[in-house]
Amino acid sequence: MSNSTNVTWHKASLTKELRRKQNGHESTVLWFTGLSGSGKSTIANAVAKELYNRNIRSYVLDGDNIRHGLNKDLGFSEEDRTENIRRIGEVSKLFVDSGQFVLTAFISPFRADRQIVRDLLEEGEFIEVYIKCPIEECEVRDPKGLYDKARKGIIKDFTGIDSPYEEPEQPEIVLESNQYSVEECVEQVINYLTTKRAI
């Protein structure tokens, strides 16, 4: 892809701080990462619902609303996965600037890619949430039948089978989704945000 030329930044009339003040809460990225079938989207949506119940503005980004729209031109090669995460990071930054919480539910298998997104944001605006679940459990769940297809060679470059997943080294939150219910995982996230005075 080519770089844009003749582009000049236009200063916005409203700042992130003003939007946060209007909303009555901070804004940040909750970056849910983990293997396919670990529960990322389920937990992210449950957290979003709890935030809604508390009058906190949020939005969930996942494969359904990103891969079918903004990133429908990307495949699943290592290069495309990196570009996928880069774009999601830039969109997430816009949500944070708008004064909202954005919850992203993507495998995002590479540490370097997740670090690129963290570096886009200010200190404390990126909260890495590792949905830790053994691959054996993910395969048992296999809600979309993807592991079965990957094992049969129908799907190539599938994370955890023939493409690596690099576990977060120092995530802000670890949710063991094979040991805790969705409700308990939500409670852990809300407790973290409360402790950090983000909500």
KEPADO-160509 format. One record per residue (C-alpha): residue in three letters; y, x, z. Coordinates in steps of 0.001 Angstrom, whole numbers, m for minus. Layout:
BEGIN
<rest=ALA, y=Y, x=X, z=Z>
...
END
This chain:
BEGIN
<rest=MET, y=0, x=0, z=0>
<rest=SER, y=3509, x=1173, z=m742>
<rest=ASN, y=6259, x=1538, z=1813>
<rest=SER, y=9245, x=m786, z=1700>
<rest=THR, y=12496, x=708, z=454>
<rest=ASN, y=16104, x=m370, z=839>
<rest=VAL, y=15310, x=m2258, z=4044>
<rest=THR, y=17951, x=m2337, z=6767>
<rest=TRP, y=17382, x=m3662, z=10272>
<rest=HIS, y=19534, x=m6678, z=11148>
<rest=LYS, y=20297, x=m7061, z=14834>
<rest=ALA, y=19141, x=m10443, z=16154>
<rest=SER, y=21544, x=m12729, z=17994>
<rest=LEU, y=18973, x=m13422, z=20735>
<rest=THR, y=17200, x=m10738, z=22727>
<rest=LYS, y=13729, x=m10672, z=24199>
<rest=GLU, y=15276, x=m10765, z=27654>
<rest=LEU, y=17228, x=m13942, z=26839>
<rest=ARG, y=14109, x=m15655, z=25527>
<rest=ARG, y=12159, x=m14637, z=28614>
<rest=LYS, y=14912, x=m16000, z=30802>
<rest=GLN, y=14877, x=m19295, z=28922>
<rest=ASN, y=11096, x=m19536, z=29183>
<rest=GLY, y=11066, x=m18561, z=32849>
<rest=HIS, y=8346, x=m15939, z=32522>
<rest=GLU, y=7557, x=m12522, z=31108>
<rest=SER, y=5970, x=m11972, z=27691>
<rest=THR, y=3067, x=m9699, z=26954>
<rest=VAL, y=m68, x=m9136, z=24889>
<rest=LEU, y=m3441, x=m9905, z=26405>
<rest=TRP, y=m5710, x=m7949, z=24078>
<rest=PHE, y=m9279, x=m9255, z=24408>
<rest=THR, y=m11770, x=m6744, z=22978>
<rest=GLY, y=m15550, x=m6700, z=22999>
<rest=LEU, y=m18656, x=m7205, z=20922>
<rest=SER, y=m19232, x=m10244, z=18758>
<rest=GLY, y=m20627, x=m12991, z=20984>
<rest=SER, y=m19239, x=m11506, z=24196>
<rest=GLY, y=m16938, x=m14486, z=24743>
<rest=LYS, y=m13541, x=m13172, z=23652>
<rest=SER, y=m12256, x=m16295, z=21904>
<rest=THR, y=m13774, x=m18659, z=24457>
<rest=ILE, y=m12167, x=m16870, z=27384>
<rest=ALA, y=m8854, x=m16259, z=25584>
<rest=ASN, y=m8540, x=m19962, z=24762>
<rest=ALA, y=m9446, x=m20921, z=28324>
<rest=VAL, y=m6757, x=m18564, z=29650>
<rest=ALA, y=m4259, x=m20058, z=27178>
<rest=LYS, y=m5069, x=m23533, z=28471>
<rest=GLU, y=m4488, x=m22431, z=32054>
<rest=LEU, y=m1171, x=m20839, z=31057>
<rest=TYR, y=m212, x=m24092, z=29348>
<rest=ASN, y=m1016, x=m25996, z=32546>
<rest=ARG, y=1431, x=m23679, z=34295>
<rest=ASN, y=4171, x=m24301, z=31688>
<rest=ILE, y=3809, x=m20808, z=30269>
<rest=ARG, y=4201, x=m20428, z=26513>
<rest=SER, y=1355, x=m18652, z=24754>
<rest=TYR, y=m536, x=m18441, z=21472>
<rest=VAL, y=m4055, x=m17275, z=20615>
<rest=LEU, y=m4686, x=m15053, z=17601>
<rest=ASP, y=m8309, x=m14705, z=16501>
<rest=GLY, y=m10441, x=m14307, z=13418>
<rest=ASP, y=m10087, x=m17950, z=12489>
<rest=ASN, y=m6311, x=m18016, z=12132>
<rest=ILE, y=m5860, x=m14384, z=11008>
<rest=ARG, y=m8786, x=m13685, z=8679>
<rest=HIS, y=m8258, x=m16990, z=6857>
<rest=GLY, y=m4565, x=m16367, z=6322>
<rest=LEU, y=m2565, x=m13200, z=6951>
<rest=ASN, y=m5538, x=m10856, z=6558>
<rest=LYS, y=m7696, x=m12732, z=4061>
<rest=ASP, y=m7315, x=m9809, z=1659>
<rest=LEU, y=m9143, x=m7438, z=4019>
<rest=GLY, y=m12854, x=m6717, z=4276>
<rest=PHE, y=m14782, x=m5018, z=7083>
<rest=SER, y=m14750, x=m1356, z=6061>
<rest=GLU, y=m13392, x=1063, z=8646>
<rest=GLU, y=m10111, x=1272, z=6735>
<rest=ASP, y=m9762, x=m2508, z=6477>
<rest=ARG, y=m10583, x=m2951, z=10178>
<rest=THR, y=m7815, x=m487, z=11030>
<rest=GLU, y=m5317, x=m2328, z=8811>
<rest=ASN, y=m6457, x=m5650, z=10281>
<rest=ILE, y=m5642, x=m4459, z=13794>
<rest=ARG, y=m2358, x=m2866, z=12702>
<rest=ARG, y=m1135, x=m6163, z=11248>
<rest=ILE, y=m2279, x=m8096, z=14314>
<rest=GLY, y=m405, x=m5604, z=16472>
<rest=GLU, y=2810, x=m6131, z=14540>
<rest=VAL, y=2470, x=m9925, z=14766>
<rest=SER, y=1720, x=m9633, z=18483>
<rest=LYS, y=4896, x=m7608, z=18953>
<rest=LEU, y=6887, x=m10450, z=17378>
<rest=PHE, y=5348, x=m12946, z=19799>
<rest=VAL, y=6274, x=m10723, z=22735>
<rest=ASP, y=9808, x=m10481, z=21364>
<rest=SER, y=9903, x=m14287, z=21196>
<rest=GLY, y=9271, x=m14399, z=24943>
<rest=GLN, y=5689, x=m15675, z=24771>
<rest=PHE, y=2269, x=m14496, z=25835>
<rest=VAL, y=5, x=m13717, z=22911>
<rest=LEU, y=m3737, x=m13585, z=23459>
<rest=THR, y=m5638, x=m11712, z=20769>
<rest=ALA, y=m9411, x=m12078, z=20484>
<rest=PHE, y=m10748, x=m9416, z=18134>
<rest=ILE, y=m13637, x=m6985, z=18338>
<rest=SER, y=m11141, x=m4189, z=17557>
<rest=PRO, y=m13912, x=m1595, z=17865>
<rest=PHE, y=m11902, x=1619, z=17650>
<rest=ARG, y=m9937, x=3067, z=20585>
<rest=ALA, y=m7409, x=4721, z=18271>
<rest=ASP, y=m6536, x=1377, z=16679>
<rest=ARG, y=m6053, x=m307, z=20052>
<rest=GLN, y=m3871, x=2614, z=21136>
<rest=ILE, y=m1681, x=2173, z=18057>
<rest=VAL, y=m987, x=m1412, z=19144>
<rest=ARG, y=m305, x=m324, z=22733>
<rest=ASP, y=2184, x=2239, z=21427>
<rest=LEU, y=4064, x=m480, z=19494>
<rest=LEU, y=4991, x=m2172, z=22748>
<rest=GLU, y=6972, x=m1306, z=25818>
<rest=GLU, y=5352, x=m227, z=29074>
<rest=GLY, y=3438, x=m3099, z=30644>
<rest=GLU, y=3509, x=m5314, z=27543>
<rest=PHE, y=m51, x=m4494, z=26464>
<rest=ILE, y=m2870, x=m5624, z=28740>
<rest=GLU, y=m6287, x=m4589, z=27490>
<rest=VAL, y=m8964, x=m7075, z=28536>
<rest=TYR, y=m12450, x=m5713, z=27980>
<rest=ILE, y=m15029, x=m8478, z=27688>
<rest=LYS, y=m18005, x=m6441, z=28803>
<rest=CYS, y=m21339, x=m7914, z=27771>
<rest=PRO, y=m24599, x=m6114, z=26884>
<rest=ILE, y=m25442, x=m6278, z=23202>
<rest=GLU, y=m28818, x=m7769, z=24141>
<rest=GLU, y=m27043, x=m10757, z=25676>
<rest=CYS, y=m24665, x=m11034, z=22708>
<rest=GLU, y=m27647, x=m11137, z=20368>
<rest=VAL, y=m29277, x=m13884, z=22408>
<rest=ARG, y=m26076, x=m15933, z=22221>
<rest=ASP, y=m25332, x=m15075, z=18564>
<rest=PRO, y=m23277, x=m18288, z=18069>
<rest=LYS, y=m22659, x=m17647, z=14365>
<rest=GLY, y=m26010, x=m16059, z=13513>
<rest=LEU, y=m24303, x=m12778, z=12653>
<rest=TYR, y=m26595, x=m10415, z=14547>
<rest=ASP, y=m29633, x=m11899, z=12851>
<rest=LYS, y=m28025, x=m11350, z=9441>
<rest=ALA, y=m26993, x=m7813, z=10412>
<rest=ARG, y=m30518, x=m6962, z=11578>
<rest=LYS, y=m31845, x=m8224, z=8248>
<rest=GLY, y=m29320, x=m6100, z=6334>
<rest=ILE, y=m27481, x=m9124, z=4944>
<rest=ILE, y=m24265, x=m8099, z=6720>
<rest=LYS, y=m23254, x=m4444, z=6484>
<rest=ASP, y=m20988, x=m2445, z=8841>
<rest=PHE, y=m21602, x=m4867, z=11700>
<rest=THR, y=m20222, x=m3660, z=15032>
<rest=GLY, y=m22938, x=m2718, z=17483>
<rest=ILE, y=m25637, x=m2565, z=14797>
<rest=ASP, y=m24604, x=m164, z=12035>
<rest=SER, y=m20955, x=330, z=12997>
<rest=PRO, y=m19819, x=1677, z=16391>
<rest=TYR, y=m17979, x=m67, z=19206>
<rest=GLU, y=m15896, x=2279, z=21339>
<rest=GLU, y=m15592, x=851, z=24836>
<rest=PRO, y=m12123, x=952, z=26426>
<rest=GLU, y=m11768, x=3919, z=28756>
<rest=GLN, y=m9106, x=2498, z=31052>
<rest=PRO, y=m8654, x=m1232, z=30389>
<rest=GLU, y=m6338, x=m3155, z=32668>
<rest=ILE, y=m8971, x=m5874, z=33112>
<rest=VAL, y=m12775, x=m5835, z=32767>
<rest=LEU, y=m14518, x=m9205, z=32548>
<rest=GLU, y=m18313, x=m9098, z=32729>
<rest=SER, y=m18963, x=m12263, z=30805>
<rest=ASN, y=m22715, x=m12128, z=31344>
<rest=GLN, y=m22192, x=m12226, z=35119>
<rest=TYR, y=m19238, x=m14563, z=35540>
<rest=SER, y=m18522, x=m18034, z=34201>
<rest=VAL, y=m15633, x=m18691, z=31847>
<rest=GLU, y=m13731, x=m20279, z=34749>
<rest=GLU, y=m14274, x=m17209, z=36925>
<rest=CYS, y=m13117, x=m14917, z=34121>
<rest=VAL, y=m9966, x=m17010, z=33691>
<rest=GLU, y=m9304, x=m16767, z=37406>
<rest=GLN, y=m9563, x=m12975, z=37236>
<rest=VAL, y=m7001, x=m12822, z=34424>
<rest=ILE, y=m4600, x=m15208, z=36179>
<rest=ASN, y=m4926, x=m13240, z=39422>
<rest=TYR, y=m4056, x=m10034, z=37558>
<rest=LEU, y=m987, x=m11600, z=35930>
<rest=THR, y=127, x=m13042, z=39248>
<rest=THR, y=m272, x=m9709, z=41015>
<rest=LYS, y=1763, x=m8002, z=38299>
<rest=ARG, y=4368, x=m10805, z=38575>
<rest=ALA, y=4046, x=m11547, z=34876>
<rest=ILE, y=3731, x=m15244, z=35665>
END
